[in-house]
Amino acid sequence: MRTLGIVVAVAAVLVVLGSLVWWWAGRAVERNQSKASISWWGTRNGWRYTNGTDSLLDRFHGVPFDEGTSHDVQDLLSGNTIAGRPALLMQFSWYHTPDLPQGKETGASGLRSGVCAAAVVELPTALPAVSVRRSALGGGIDFESGRFNEAFRVEGTELKFTHDVVNPRVMELLLDDPAAPPFRIEGSTLVVWRDGNVTDAKVLRELADFAGRLLELVPAFALDAGSPGDGPISTMPPELIGEPPTGAISFLQKLEYRGHQIERYEHVSEMWQQKNWAIVVKIDVPWTWPVCVSASKALVPPGVKPNFDDEYLTGDPSYDDLFVTGTPQPGFAKLLLTPQFTNFLANDPRALRIMLVCKGDNYRAQLCVMTHGRLADQELADTLTDLVCDVRERLPAETLTFRW
């Protein structure tokens, strides 16, 4: 399973084209790494991971969404809440093309660009605008705390509501956190954001945590005092969420079953020229393993010859006719694929449309079974869960002491 980068084609004025191409190309490797971090953290904490869509940003207005003339949403976490309210976590890029008012261009090409990470929370009612950001010059609405006035700039359309939001406890939160991000309330949306590229899910986690603490400190009466809101997140059309990139985990479940700690997740898989949704059910094993994959040939589309560059044959035609196996460590495959173990797999109907994967990650072995499908298919997910437990309990003992 590989995380594939996004290829972005940008049509622009010829003088800008080169700058845009280099900007996106430079971001590609970083995005591969950040996608893996964001998808793993997000799905393990109840979020669903997708690429998002650029049209998604049309549902939100003002800073930071009004920066730039074009946008590209790269990472979106949805399907979860912050402080009990529908929420999104996202990373998006923006850029200005050179057709700006005279005097606004910067650089030889006139291109300006940036990256932003944001936590967006749907509020119970539509509220007046309030924005708070750190500023060395202070300014805006004054509060009782001179120290706060010197460090932050607060703007708001209604003075009473602004003071209800920026109350003493919120001021204390902001002053005690030197990295406190800017935030803004407008309509039925709270947005907390940070400029700069997200290379680690930690940034999104911190934004979500900050938004949650902030909502705990703002009185409920203030958030409920507005007019009926438009529910920009709860009423969002599903197509705006977009699709997950190939290889990145989209949704994950954790459970304890038959004495095993199990993770099962879905992602878009691409193997043997076939792109499909896949379910993976995984058990960690207290050892380290090399990679060894044994895949049912029934998973291979018609007309495609199943093979691995490092193919391994067990020597048992009844197994090798049904499964194709690959590993860089044939010594491990020999210990794993014993006659008893291969006989179990070859004669179990559940195993005849799965891929068995043994691999190591962070000094732990992982035993996975995978097939085409979605976690919404409860019967299939439960069947794979039983199967991976059976496989774990039948592992040859020598695989748990293998050294390589």
Disulfide bonds with the S-S distance in Angstrom:
none
